[in-house]
Amino acid sequence: MASQTARAREVLSRHADELRVRFGLKQLSVGYLRSGDSLSGQVGIVCFVGPGEGVQGLDGVPKEIEGVPVQVIRLGEKFSPR
């Protein structure tokens, strides 16, 4: 698991600026991906999008980058990541 996390961090560091500029994403992290209401156990890049943020072209966000899965999570009005 540690090697998956390290790899995801390396890939995110190389592509974070592009994700922010191209898709308007602001909160990017490495963590466990969600499957429904639970964690999948798979590590990847997680992109948090608040209400009204980064809505342009979210469908174009890649599903994976350099073999690391990417997930976009839309946050509600009252939730914000730490």
N, C-alpha and C positions, 0 to 999 in steps of 0.2 A: 504494500500500500504506500509506503514511503517513497518508493521509486515512481509510482504513478503521480503522486503529489508533486514531487520535484520536477518531473517532466512537464506536468501541467503548468507549474509556475514559470518554467523556462519559456514555454510556448506563449503564455500570456504576456510575459515581459516583452517578447518580440512583437506581439500583435496588438497590444492594448491601445496604443495611439491610433492605429488604423480603425479599430472597433469603435473608439470614441468619436472620431471625426466622421467616418463613413456612415455610421448608424445612429449617432447621437446618444450612445450608451455612456453613462457616467459611473455607475457602480459595477466594477468588475472584480471577481474573486475566483479563487480556486476552492472547490469544496465538493461534497457529495451531491450528485444529481438526484432530483426528485422523480418519483414515479407515482403519480396520483398524489395521495396524501402522505406518502412515506418516502424515506430515503432509499435509493436503489443500491447503495453500496459501491457504486461506480464513481470514481473521481473525475472531475472535468472542470471546465471554465464555466462559471455561472455569471450571467449578466442580469442585473436587477434593473427594472424599468418602472419608474413611478408613474402615477396618473399624469397623462399629458406630456411625459418625457419620452424622447427618443422614439416616437411613434412612426417617424418617416422610415419606410423600408425595412421594418423589423422582419418581414418575411424573408428578406435577403440575407439575414445573419446566417453564416454557415453553420451547419449541423456539427461540423468538426473542423479543426484546424490542426494540420500536421499530425493527424491521427488522434488528437485529443478531442473528446466530445464537448460540445458547447450547448448550454441550455439558457433560454431567456425566461426569466420569471417576472411577471407583471405584478407589481405591488399594489395593494389597496390604498385608500386615502389615509388610513390610520397606522399603516405599517411603514417603518423605515429601517434599513439595515444599520448596524452599529458602525 
